[in-house]
C-alpha cells in the first residue's frame, strides 16, 4: 500500500499579515522594507482580493459602497519562505459619486506615493475582467513608468483580472486576451471567491520585490 503524496507547501503563501499604519495628505507611512501597492477602480474588488491573498477574511475592510478606502493603508506581511515585506492599499479611483475635491485629493495622494516611495518594487493593478482595461487604468500604468528615476527603477506592474468567476469559461480566454492586447503585461486571472490566481500572484509579488529587498523569495 502506497501513501498518497501530499501537496508541497507554497513558499510564496502569505502566512502572516497585519495592519501597520494609515496615511493621508500631509502624512507618510513608515518604511518597512520592500513594498507592493494595490491599485484599481473603486468597484474592482481590491479589498476582497487582498483578503484572499493574505488568508485574512477581514484584514481589509470591504463594503457595499465603492470608495471605502480614503487613505494609504499599510500592512506588514511575511511569506512561508520567510520573506518579509509591506503592502499598501491605495484609494480606489474613478468613483464619480465622491465630490470632485475629494477625488482630486485622492489622486494627489496616489500620485505622490507612486512618485516618491523609494522601496516600492511592484504595483498590482486590478481590473474587472468584465470591463477590461479602462482609460484610468492605462493612465496609471503610464504614470508608474514615467515616475521611474535613476535612483529608483520602475516598479513592476502586475496586472490582475478580477472576478474571473463571473464569466463563463468560453468568455474568459477572450476577455484576458483583450486585456493583454492593450498592454505588454500579461494579466493574472483571479477570483476572491474561488481563490484562483492566489499562488501565481503571490509568486509574482515576491519575485518582483526581491530585486529591492534582502529576502530570498525567488530561491525558495
ABEGO torsion letter per residue (X at the ends): XBBBBBBBBBAABBABBBBABBBBBGBBBBBBEBBBBBBEBAAAGAAAAAAAAAGBAAABBBBABBGABABBBBBBBBBAAGBBBBBBBBBBBGBAABBAAAAAAAAAAAAAAAAABAABABBBBBBBAAAEBBAAAAAAAAAAAAABBAABBBBBBBBBBBGAAABBAAAAAAAAAAAAAABABBBBBBBAAAGBGAAAAAAAAAAAAAAABABAAAAX
